Amino acid sequence: KNRADATVGLLVDEDAQIVSAGSLVLRTDNNYTGTLGSELAASAAGGGVLSGSAAQVVTRLDGSSTIEIGKGALLRAGVAPTPGDGGALDIVANTRANTDDRAGLTTGGAINAA
C-alpha cells in the first residue's frame, strides 16, 4: 500500500504589492513520481494440486497545489517591458502524477484459481 500526501501553497498576503519590470510568474508545483521503474510493487505466487493467489497494489495520492491572493493585493507586470518580455502575468497551480505501479502473479498446479 502506497500513500502520498503533499500540500503546496503560495500566499500573497492582503494589501501586498508585487511589481515587476517584465513578466511576473506565481507558480506552485506538486509532483508525484513513481521510483520503481519496471520493478514490481507487489508479487505473489502459489502452487500445488489446488492453487489460488492474489497480488494487489493500492496507491493513494492526496494533496493540493494552491495560490491564494489576499484582498487588496496588487500584482503588476510589465511596468518597463523590454523586447521579448512584454510583461505577462502568469499564475499557475499544478499537480502532476507520473506513476506506474505493477503487480505480478505466478501460479501453478493441477487447478489454478487467481
All heavy atoms as an XYZ file, in Angstrom:
771
protein
N       0.849     -1.172      0.000
C       0.000      0.000      0.000
C       0.895      1.236      0.000
O       1.809      1.351      0.791
C      -0.897     -0.040      1.236
C      -2.004      0.948      1.193
C      -2.967      0.682      2.336
C      -4.200      1.511      2.154
N      -5.166      1.314      3.176
N       0.618      2.158     -0.892
C       1.378      3.390     -1.017
C       0.454      4.572     -0.751
O      -0.681      4.583     -1.198
C       1.947      3.546     -2.435
C       2.775      2.364     -2.836
O       3.718      2.015     -2.157
N       2.402      1.722     -3.928
N       0.983      5.559     -0.070
C       0.203      6.771      0.159
C       1.140      7.970      0.152
O       2.201      7.939      0.771
C      -0.535      6.714      1.480
C      -1.382      7.967      1.686
C      -2.220      7.900      2.911
N      -2.925      9.157      3.017
C      -3.996      9.336      3.702
N      -4.515      8.346      4.364
N      -4.574     10.509      3.756
N       0.727      8.989     -0.554
C       1.483     10.243     -0.577
C       0.506     11.381     -0.343
O      -0.576     11.411     -0.920
C       2.189     10.415     -1.914
N       0.878     12.275      0.513
C       0.034     13.418      0.836
C       0.921     14.651      0.893
O       1.791     14.746      1.758
C      -0.664     13.194      2.171
C      -1.695     14.268      2.484
O      -1.825     15.233      1.701
O      -2.385     14.139      3.502
N       0.732     15.551     -0.035
C       1.564     16.752     -0.082
C       0.694     17.966     -0.412
O      -0.159     17.897     -1.280
C       2.657     16.606     -1.133
N       0.933     19.021      0.312
C       0.217     20.270      0.065
C       1.237     21.353     -0.224
O       2.171     21.557      0.545
C      -0.638     20.650      1.294
O      -1.568     19.588      1.550
C      -1.391     21.939      1.052
N       1.053     22.019     -1.340
C       1.942     23.094     -1.753
C       1.096     24.352     -1.891
O       0.055     24.336     -2.536
C       2.617     22.772     -3.104
C       3.531     23.896     -3.534
C       3.367     21.460     -3.029
N       1.532     25.421     -1.250
C       0.739     26.639     -1.315
C       1.589     27.882     -1.416
O       2.726     27.925     -0.951
N       1.030     28.878     -2.053
C       1.667     30.176     -2.155
C       0.612     31.205     -1.746
O      -0.521     31.161     -2.222
C       2.128     30.431     -3.589
C       2.881     31.733     -3.849
C       3.910     31.502     -4.944
C       1.956     32.846     -4.244
N       0.989     32.102     -0.860
C       0.064     33.125     -0.385
C       0.658     34.499     -0.653
O       1.776     34.799     -0.235
C      -0.190     32.967      1.126
C      -0.927     34.118      1.814
C      -2.349     34.252      1.273
C      -0.939     33.902      3.325
N      -0.102     35.317     -1.363
C       0.211     36.733     -1.486
C      -0.710     37.404     -0.475
O      -1.925     37.374     -0.620
C      -0.043     37.254     -2.918
C       0.207     38.753     -2.979
C       0.819     36.503     -3.927
N      -0.133     37.978      0.554
C      -0.905     38.491      1.687
C      -1.780     39.687      1.297
O      -1.587     40.308      0.253
C       0.048     38.895      2.807
C      -0.487     38.553      4.191
O      -1.679     38.193      4.303
O       0.300     38.636      5.142
N      -2.728     40.001      2.161
C      -3.600     41.156      1.948
C      -2.761     42.423      1.786
O      -1.760     42.608      2.479
C      -4.551     41.332      3.131
C      -5.613     40.267      3.220
C      -6.607     40.529      4.340
O      -6.638     41.652      4.890
O      -7.362     39.607      4.662
N      -3.188     43.261      0.865
C      -2.567     44.562      0.605
C      -1.099     44.473      0.172
O      -0.402     45.496      0.167
C      -2.702     45.487      1.822
C      -4.159     45.772      2.162
O      -4.946     46.015      1.221
O      -4.511     45.728      3.356
N      -0.619     43.291     -0.180
C       0.749     43.162     -0.694
C       0.834     43.817     -2.065
O      -0.151     43.881     -2.804
C       1.140     41.690     -0.796
N       2.019     44.284     -2.405
C       2.250     44.877     -3.716
C       3.461     44.204     -4.342
O       4.560     44.241     -3.778
C       2.481     46.375     -3.600
C       1.261     47.130     -3.124
C       1.455     48.633     -3.174
O       2.395     49.134     -3.784
N       0.551     49.354     -2.541
N       3.241     43.579     -5.482
C       4.322     42.941     -6.236
C       4.336     43.585     -7.615
O       3.360     43.502     -8.352
C       4.125     41.417     -6.343
C       4.050     40.789     -4.952
C       5.254     40.801     -7.158
C       3.714     39.318     -4.958
N       5.443     44.240     -7.934
C       5.574     44.964     -9.196
C       6.800     44.425     -9.913
O       7.864     44.284     -9.321
C       5.706     46.489     -8.951
C       5.865     47.230    -10.270
C       4.489     47.005     -8.178
N       6.648     44.136    -11.206
C       7.745     43.581    -11.998
C       7.938     44.407    -13.269
O       6.965     44.772    -13.935
C       7.428     42.130    -12.358
O       8.394     41.613    -13.242
N       9.204     44.667    -13.598
C       9.503     45.389    -14.839
C       9.051     44.575    -16.046
O       8.508     45.118    -17.008
C      10.993     45.676    -14.929
N       9.283     43.264    -16.003
C       8.889     42.368    -17.093
C       7.776     41.447    -16.623
O       6.858     41.859    -15.924
N       7.903     40.189    -16.983
C       6.883     39.204    -16.625
C       6.926     38.871    -15.143
O       7.973     38.961    -14.495
C       7.080     37.923    -17.437
O       6.846     38.182    -18.806
N       5.783     38.477    -14.620
C       5.648     38.071    -13.226
C       5.015     36.683    -13.210
O       3.960     36.476    -13.812
C       4.770     39.067    -12.470
C       4.417     38.738    -11.024
C       5.669     38.622    -10.165
C       3.476     39.799    -10.466
N       5.681     35.746    -12.557
C       5.197     34.366    -12.509
C       4.991     33.956    -11.057
O       5.911     34.039    -10.242
C       6.203     33.395    -13.181
C       5.711     31.960    -13.066
C       6.437     33.783    -14.628
N       3.782     33.516    -10.737
C       3.465     32.889     -9.451
C       3.106     31.448     -9.772
O       2.182     31.191    -10.540
C       2.290     33.587     -8.767
C       2.430     35.082     -8.491
C       1.171     35.614     -7.848
C       3.643     35.363     -7.624
N       3.831     30.494     -9.173
C       3.641     29.094     -9.571
C       3.856     28.165     -8.393
O       4.792     28.345     -7.610
C       4.632     28.759    -10.679
C       4.517     27.365    -11.207
C       5.574     27.108    -12.277
N       5.327     25.830    -12.871
C       4.794     25.644    -14.064
N       4.486     26.669    -14.811
N       4.593     24.442    -14.523
N       3.002     27.165     -8.275
C       3.221     26.068     -7.337
C       3.169     24.767     -8.128
O       2.385     24.623     -9.064
C       2.158     26.033     -6.217
O       0.856     25.894     -6.788
C       2.209     27.287     -5.361
N       4.024     23.826     -7.751
C       4.070     22.515     -8.407
C       4.062     21.430     -7.349
O       4.918     21.416     -6.460
C       5.350     22.370     -9.248
C       5.297     23.206    -10.502
O       4.406     22.968    -11.330
O       6.149     24.106    -10.642
N       3.115     20.546     -7.440
C       3.011     19.389     -6.562
C       3.185     18.172     -7.469
O       2.299     17.865     -8.259
C       1.637     19.382     -5.876
C       1.575     18.430     -4.717
O       2.513     17.704     -4.446
N       0.452     18.421     -4.034
N       4.351     17.519     -7.399
C       4.678     16.432     -8.319
C       4.797     15.105     -7.584
O       5.534     14.995     -6.612
C       5.998     16.727     -9.035
C       5.915     17.966     -9.892
O       4.988     18.123    -10.662
N       6.870     18.861     -9.743
N       4.079     14.112     -8.070
C       4.186     12.742     -7.577
C       4.864     11.922     -8.666
O       4.407     11.907     -9.798
C       2.811     12.141     -7.293
C       2.026     12.869     -6.241
C       1.044     13.796     -6.585
C       2.250     12.610     -4.902
C       0.310     14.447     -5.611
C       1.515     13.267     -3.920
C       0.543     14.179     -4.290
O      -0.177     14.823     -3.324
N       5.963     11.257     -8.322
C       6.684     10.463     -9.302
C       6.991      9.093     -8.716
O       7.529      8.985     -7.611
C       8.012     11.149     -9.690
O       7.706     12.445    -10.204
C       8.748     10.364    -10.744
N       6.628      8.040     -9.441
C       6.957      6.679     -9.035
C       8.438      6.423     -9.262
O       9.013      6.891    -10.241
N       9.064      5.685     -8.353
C      10.507      5.448     -8.457
C      10.852      3.979     -8.707
O      12.017      3.630     -8.711
C      11.217      5.911     -7.172
O      10.661      5.213     -6.057
C      11.059      7.405     -6.976
N       9.854      3.129     -8.906
C      10.139      1.707     -9.080
C      10.602      1.354    -10.481
O      11.178      0.291    -10.686
C       8.889      0.878     -8.742
C       8.469      0.880     -7.284
C       7.181      0.081     -7.103
C       9.558      0.313     -6.402
N      10.335      2.200    -11.455
C      10.714      1.870    -12.830
C       9.951      0.640    -13.295
O       8.738      0.573    -13.199
N      10.657     -0.382    -13.759
C       9.999     -1.597    -14.236
C       9.851     -2.659    -13.139
O       9.359     -3.743    -13.391
C      10.781     -2.181    -15.414
O      12.086     -2.533    -14.992
N      10.279     -2.349    -11.905
C      10.148     -3.307    -10.810
C       8.687     -3.464    -10.397
O       7.880     -2.558    -10.556
C      10.949     -2.831     -9.589
C      12.440     -2.796     -9.802
C      13.158     -2.307     -8.555
O      12.785     -2.734     -7.449
O      14.076     -1.497     -8.705
N       8.367     -4.622     -9.821
C       7.017     -4.873     -9.335
C       6.827     -4.244     -7.959
O       7.699     -4.333     -7.098
C       6.741     -6.378     -9.237
C       6.759     -7.159    -10.554
C       6.517     -8.638    -10.275
C       5.718     -6.626    -11.519
N       5.685     -3.618     -7.767
C       5.352     -3.063     -6.456
C       4.851     -4.168     -5.534
O       4.964     -4.069     -4.315
C       4.298     -1.972     -6.596
N       4.296     -5.236     -6.104
C       3.839     -6.383     -5.322
C       3.901     -7.616     -6.205
O       3.721     -7.537     -7.416
C       2.411     -6.169     -4.835
N       4.162     -8.770     -5.584
C       4.155    -10.017     -6.331
C       3.636    -11.125     -5.433
O       3.726    -11.052     -4.218
C       5.556    -10.361     -6.854
O       6.443    -10.548     -5.774
N       3.056    -12.141     -6.064
C       2.525    -13.282     -5.325
C       2.706    -14.530     -6.167
O       2.811    -14.463     -7.385
C       1.043    -13.063     -4.995
N       2.766    -15.678     -5.489
C       2.914    -16.947     -6.191
C       2.239    -18.032     -5.371
O       2.085    -17.914     -4.161
C       4.385    -17.275     -6.403
N       1.824    -19.067     -6.041
C       1.221    -20.213     -5.365
C       1.406    -21.459     -6.205
O       1.683    -21.387     -7.390
N       1.240    -22.626     -5.601
C       1.396    -23.863     -6.341
C       0.856    -25.030     -5.538
O       0.579    -24.908     -4.358
N       0.665    -26.164     -6.187
C       0.138    -27.358     -5.545
C      -0.965    -27.946     -6.402
O      -1.184    -27.554     -7.536
N      -1.708    -28.908     -5.830
C      -2.809    -29.528     -6.585
C      -3.887    -28.488     -6.859
O      -4.380    -28.344     -7.961
C      -3.385    -30.737     -5.816
C      -4.581    -31.308     -6.548
C      -2.311    -31.805     -5.663
N      -4.272    -27.738     -5.824
C      -5.178    -26.605     -5.993
C      -4.385    -25.352     -5.662
O      -3.698    -25.304     -4.651
C      -6.386    -26.705     -5.051
C      -7.320    -27.873     -5.277
C      -8.367    -27.919     -4.175
C      -7.994    -27.756     -6.631
N      -4.450    -24.368     -6.513
C      -3.645    -23.168     -6.295
C      -4.493    -21.918     -6.444
O      -5.275    -21.802     -7.365
C      -2.497    -23.147     -7.319
O      -1.734    -21.990     -7.147
N      -4.339    -20.993     -5.506
C      -5.016    -19.699     -5.604
C      -4.152    -18.644     -4.951
O      -3.548    -18.886     -3.916
N      -4.054    -17.490     -5.557
C      -3.200    -16.450     -5.025
C      -3.654    -15.115     -5.581
O      -4.397    -15.066     -6.554
C      -1.748    -16.728     -5.428
O      -0.889    -15.828     -4.778
N      -3.214    -14.055     -4.941
C      -3.568    -12.722     -5.425
C      -2.460    -11.746     -5.076
O      -1.746    -11.921     -4.094
C      -4.884    -12.272     -4.807
N      -2.317    -10.734     -5.886
C      -1.392     -9.637     -5.616
C      -2.160     -8.342     -5.833
O      -2.936     -8.226     -6.774
C      -0.187     -9.696     -6.544
N      -1.950     -7.392     -4.956
C      -2.691     -6.139     -5.044
C      -1.760     -4.968     -4.761
O      -0.922     -5.027     -3.859
C      -3.844     -6.139     -4.039
C      -4.669     -4.877     -4.056
C      -5.806     -4.919     -3.047
O      -5.816     -5.723     -2.135
N      -6.761     -4.047     -3.226
N      -1.922     -3.925     -5.527
C      -1.200     -2.683     -5.303
C      -2.245     -1.586     -5.119
O      -3.132     -1.419     -5.949
C      -0.295     -2.306     -6.496
C       0.385     -0.968     -6.256
C       0.733     -3.380     -6.738
N      -2.148     -0.868     -4.013
C      -3.063      0.244     -3.747
C      -2.217      1.499     -3.577
O      -1.304      1.533     -2.760
C      -3.898      0.003     -2.466
C      -4.771      1.205     -2.166
C      -4.725     -1.258     -2.608
N      -2.508      2.501     -4.360
C      -1.796      3.768     -4.266
C      -2.815      4.887     -4.098
O      -3.767      4.974     -4.861
C      -0.946      4.031     -5.524
O       0.005      2.975     -5.655
C      -0.220      5.356     -5.434
N      -2.590      5.712     -3.100
C      -3.492      6.837     -2.842
C      -2.672      8.121     -2.832
O      -1.697      8.249     -2.093
C      -4.192      6.653     -1.509
C      -5.144      7.783     -1.203
C      -5.885      7.527      0.080
N      -6.617      8.710      0.451
C      -7.579      8.730      1.339
N      -7.908      7.622      1.953
N      -8.190      9.840      1.627
N      -3.068      9.052     -3.681
C      -2.408     10.341     -3.763
C      -3.382     11.417     -3.285
O      -4.444     11.590     -3.862
C      -1.978     10.654     -5.200
C      -1.067      9.634     -5.872
C      -0.814     10.022     -7.318
C       0.231      9.481     -5.111
N      -3.030     12.085     -2.211
C      -3.826     13.188     -1.684
C      -2.961     14.430     -1.727
O      -1.746     14.361     -1.642
C      -4.234     12.937     -0.224
C      -5.228     11.797     -0.087
O      -6.141     11.703     -0.919
O      -5.073     11.002      0.856
N      -3.574     15.556     -1.797
C      -2.797     16.782     -1.743
C      -3.412     17.861     -2.594
O      -4.432     17.674     -3.244
N      -2.757     18.999     -2.571
C      -3.259     20.128     -3.345
C      -2.112     21.058     -3.706
O      -1.043     21.023     -3.108
C      -4.311     20.889     -2.545
O      -3.740     21.432     -1.369
N      -2.373     21.880     -4.687
C      -1.453     22.920     -5.114
C      -2.292     24.175     -5.291
O      -3.188     24.201     -6.134
C      -0.789     22.509     -6.431
O       0.183     23.437     -6.823
N      -2.034     25.186     -4.462
C      -2.894     26.364     -4.473
C      -2.099     27.664     -4.493
O      -0.962     27.712     -4.034
C      -3.812     26.401     -3.231
O      -3.000     26.462     -2.058
C      -4.710     25.175     -3.158
N      -2.741     28.677     -5.029
C      -2.227     30.043     -4.969
C      -3.376     30.901     -4.465
O      -4.461     30.899     -5.046
C      -1.742     30.541     -6.342
C      -0.572     29.679     -6.829
C      -1.347     32.011     -6.272
C      -0.110     29.994     -8.224
N      -3.118     31.612     -3.386
C      -4.151     32.464     -2.798
C      -3.665     33.911     -2.824
O      -2.553     34.218     -2.386
C      -4.418     32.028     -1.358
C      -5.541     32.768     -0.695
C      -5.806     32.275      0.716
O      -5.407     31.133      1.049
O      -6.388     33.032      1.493
N      -4.507     34.776     -3.344
C      -4.172     36.193     -3.425
C      -5.117     36.939     -2.496
O      -6.338     36.903     -2.666
C      -4.268     36.707     -4.870
C      -3.289     35.917     -5.745
C      -3.984     38.206     -4.932
C      -3.388     36.187     -7.205
N      -4.531     37.600     -1.495
C      -5.309     38.270     -0.466
C      -6.028     39.517     -0.969
O      -5.669     40.119     -1.990
N      -7.015     39.914     -0.212
C      -7.820     41.091     -0.505
C      -6.926     42.332     -0.590
O      -6.066     42.551      0.261
C      -8.863     41.269      0.599
C      -9.774     42.445      0.409
C     -10.771     42.519      1.558
C     -11.596     43.780      1.468
N     -12.505     43.909      2.607
N      -7.120     43.116     -1.630
C      -6.376     44.355     -1.792
C      -4.964     44.192     -2.317
O      -4.235     45.175     -2.435
N      -4.564     42.978     -2.646
C      -3.209     42.761     -3.172
C      -3.098     43.323     -4.586
O      -4.053     43.291     -5.357
C      -2.865     41.281     -3.162
N      -1.924     43.839     -4.914
C      -1.661     44.395     -6.236
C      -0.566     43.570     -6.901
O       0.531     43.427     -6.360
C      -1.205     45.854     -6.130
C      -0.686     46.490     -7.424
C      -1.823     46.689     -8.412
C       0.012     47.801     -7.123
N      -0.868     43.009     -8.060
C       0.108     42.287     -8.879
C       0.204     43.045    -10.195
O      -0.785     43.174    -10.919
C      -0.341     40.846     -9.135
C      -0.637     39.986     -7.916
C      -1.168     38.632     -8.339
C       0.600     39.839     -7.061
N       1.394     43.535    -10.499
C       1.546     44.353    -11.701
C       2.781     43.891    -12.461
O       3.880     43.834    -11.908
C       1.676     45.809    -11.309
C       1.545     46.747    -12.455
C       1.333     48.152    -11.949
N       1.340     49.056    -13.081
C       1.571     50.330    -12.989
N       1.797     50.878    -11.815
N       1.570     51.074    -14.056
N       2.580     43.562    -13.732
C       3.669     43.088    -14.581
C       3.825     44.011    -15.773
O       2.863     44.624    -16.231
C       3.387     41.670    -15.053
N       5.053     44.096    -16.273
C       5.301     44.849    -17.497
C       5.360     46.349    -17.320
O       5.044     47.089    -18.251
N       5.809     46.826    -16.160
C       5.875     48.275    -15.962
C       7.002     48.904    -16.777
O       6.976     50.102    -17.049
C       6.017     48.659    -14.460
C       4.788     48.232    -13.688
C       7.276     48.085    -13.852
N       7.995     48.113    -17.165
C       9.080     48.583    -18.040
C       9.440     47.459    -18.994
O      10.517     46.856    -18.907
C      10.294     49.001    -17.205
N       8.531     47.125    -19.921
C       8.762     45.973    -20.798
C       9.992     46.147    -21.683
O      10.384     47.261    -22.017
C       7.488     45.896    -21.638
C       6.867     47.250    -21.552
C       7.313     47.844    -20.247
N      10.600     45.038    -22.004
C      11.759     45.013    -22.893
C      11.414     44.154    -24.100
O      10.465     43.359    -24.047
C      12.988     44.430    -22.167
O      12.678     43.093    -21.750
C      13.375     45.270    -20.966
N      12.167     44.273    -25.200
C      11.902     43.408    -26.354
C      11.978     41.935    -25.943
O      12.920     41.516    -25.279
C      13.017     43.763    -27.340
C      13.429     45.150    -26.959
C      13.246     45.223    -25.459
N      10.966     41.196    -26.268
C      10.915     39.780    -25.929
C      10.267     39.497    -24.584
O      10.026     38.352    -24.243
N      10.020     40.524    -23.782
C       9.335     40.336    -22.499
C       8.337     41.472    -22.316
O       8.662     42.529    -21.779
C      10.336     40.311    -21.339
C       9.669     39.983    -19.997
O       8.435     39.810    -19.959
O      10.391     39.908    -18.995
N       7.146     41.229    -22.809
C       6.108     42.255    -22.775
C       5.433     42.417    -21.435
O       4.586     43.281    -21.263
N       5.791     41.562    -20.468
C       5.237     41.732    -19.133
C       3.995     40.906    -18.864
O       2.990     41.427    -18.401
N       4.056     39.621    -19.120
C       2.919     38.736    -18.855
C       2.771     38.474    -17.358
O       3.756     38.445    -16.618
C       3.100     37.414    -19.588
N       1.560     38.292    -16.918
C       1.261     37.857    -15.546
C       0.810     36.411    -15.648
O      -0.209     36.114    -16.268
C       0.179     38.729    -14.918
C      -0.314     38.321    -13.537
C       0.830     38.298    -12.526
C      -1.424     39.248    -13.068
N       1.579     35.506    -15.072
C       1.337     34.063    -15.192
C       1.115     33.487    -13.803
O       2.021     33.516    -12.966
C       2.545     33.424    -15.866
C       2.305     32.003    -16.317
O       1.146     31.552    -16.285
O       3.288     31.340    -16.691
N      -0.093     32.969    -13.545
C      -0.422     32.364    -12.248
C      -0.844     30.925    -12.508
O      -1.846     30.676    -13.183
C      -1.549     33.145    -11.541
C      -1.123     34.593    -11.325
C      -1.918     32.479    -10.227
C      -2.218     35.491    -10.785
N      -0.051     29.969    -11.993
C      -0.282     28.550    -12.281
C      -0.142     27.727    -11.008
O       0.865     27.831    -10.306
C       0.725     28.029    -13.337
C       0.477     26.561    -13.633
C       0.672     28.852    -14.602
N      -1.136     26.898    -10.713
C      -1.060     25.929     -9.613
C      -1.204     24.540    -10.229
O      -2.245     24.207    -10.784
C      -2.167     26.191     -8.591
N      -0.131     23.733    -10.149
C      -0.094     22.417    -10.807
C      -0.023     21.274     -9.810
O       0.658     21.376     -8.793
C       1.167     22.291    -11.675
C       1.031     22.968    -13.004
O      -0.015     22.961    -13.611
N       2.119     23.573    -13.457
N      -0.680     20.187    -10.141
C      -0.460     18.896     -9.500
C      -0.293     17.881    -10.620
O      -1.129     17.801    -11.514
C      -1.620     18.496     -8.584
O      -1.721     19.431     -7.518
C      -1.414     17.100     -7.999
N       0.815     17.126    -10.570
C       1.089     16.119    -11.600
C       1.373     14.773    -10.949
O       2.067     14.710     -9.939
C       2.321     16.521    -12.411
C       2.133     17.716    -13.281
C       3.372     17.884    -14.182
N       3.328     19.153    -14.844
C       4.002     20.228    -14.454
N       4.785     20.171    -13.408
N       3.914     21.352    -15.115
N       0.870     13.726    -11.549
C       1.174     12.368    -11.092
C       1.795     11.599    -12.257
O       1.201     11.498    -13.323
C      -0.080     11.667    -10.605
N       2.992     11.081    -12.039
C       3.689     10.281    -13.037
C       4.068      8.967    -12.367
O       5.163      8.829    -11.820
C       4.921     11.028    -13.552
C       5.656     10.252    -14.617
O       5.132      9.288    -15.166
N       6.880     10.649    -14.906
N       3.144      8.029    -12.367
C       3.362      6.768    -11.665
C       2.986      5.593    -12.558
O       2.200      5.725    -13.492
C       2.527      6.686    -10.370
O       1.147      6.695    -10.718
C       2.822      7.841     -9.454
N       3.539      4.449    -12.232
C       3.253      3.212    -12.951
C       3.516      2.062    -11.984
O       4.641      1.589    -11.870
C       4.153      3.106    -14.181
C       3.848      1.880    -15.023
O       2.840      1.199    -14.767
O       4.636      1.594    -15.942
N       2.497      1.663    -11.238
C       2.649      0.572    -10.279
C       2.202     -0.734    -10.927
O       1.145     -0.795    -11.549
C       1.808      0.829     -9.019
C       2.369      1.954     -8.174
O       3.558      2.281     -8.349
O       1.641      2.502     -7.351
N       3.008     -1.766    -10.747
C       2.725     -3.065    -11.372
C       2.727     -4.161    -10.318
O       3.503     -4.120     -9.372
C       3.778     -3.386    -12.420
C       3.856     -2.362    -13.513
C       5.083     -2.570    -14.365
N       5.285     -1.451    -15.242
C       5.508     -1.561    -16.536
N       5.591     -2.744    -17.087
N       5.672     -0.491    -17.266
N       1.858     -5.128    -10.525
C       1.810     -6.299     -9.654
C       2.017     -7.543    -10.516
O       1.572     -7.596    -11.658
C       0.473     -6.379     -8.925
N       2.704     -8.542     -9.959
C       2.938     -9.783    -10.684
C       2.312    -10.952     -9.943
O       2.281    -10.998     -8.719
N       1.793    -11.914    -10.699
C       1.130    -13.083    -10.126
C       1.583    -14.329    -10.902
O       1.477    -14.381    -12.114
C      -0.385    -12.919    -10.222
C      -1.257    -14.087     -9.779
C      -1.023    -14.373     -8.311
C      -2.713    -13.764    -10.024
N       2.138    -15.299    -10.172
C       2.556    -16.538    -10.765
C       1.889    -17.690    -10.025
O       1.994    -17.761     -8.802
C       4.087    -16.717    -10.661
O       4.716    -15.584    -11.252
C       4.549    -17.974    -11.365
N       1.175    -18.549    -10.752
C       0.529    -19.689    -10.111
C       0.828    -20.935    -10.905
O       1.168    -20.901    -12.064
C      -0.999    -19.509    -10.015
O      -1.538    -19.432    -11.333
C      -1.366    -18.286     -9.211
N       0.677    -22.072    -10.239
C       0.850    -23.352    -10.904
C       0.162    -24.432    -10.107
O      -0.066    -24.276     -8.912
N      -0.237    -25.475    -10.735
C      -0.910    -26.572    -10.066
C      -1.892    -27.238    -11.000
O      -2.077    -26.809    -12.126
N      -2.520    -28.292    -10.533
C      -3.480    -29.015    -11.352
C      -4.710    -28.152    -11.644
O      -5.248    -28.166    -12.745
C      -3.896    -30.303    -10.678
N      -5.151    -27.377    -10.652
C      -6.295    -26.468    -10.829
C      -5.843    -25.090    -10.359
O      -5.469    -24.918     -9.197
C      -7.518    -26.942    -10.017
C      -7.923    -28.345    -10.451
C      -8.661    -25.952    -10.158
C      -9.000    -28.950     -9.601
N      -5.873    -24.132    -11.240
C      -5.460    -22.783    -10.891
C      -6.676    -21.891    -10.662
O      -7.647    -21.955    -11.392
C      -4.637    -22.142    -12.017
C      -3.212    -22.615    -12.002
O      -2.658    -22.863    -10.951
N      -2.611    -22.717    -13.178
N      -6.597    -21.036     -9.646
C      -7.615    -20.001     -9.440
C      -6.888    -18.752     -8.953
O      -6.184    -18.794     -7.976
C      -8.615    -20.457     -8.377
N      -7.060    -17.700     -9.685
C      -6.407    -16.456     -9.279
C      -7.346    -15.299     -9.441
O      -8.223    -15.291    -10.205
C      -5.152    -16.231    -10.117
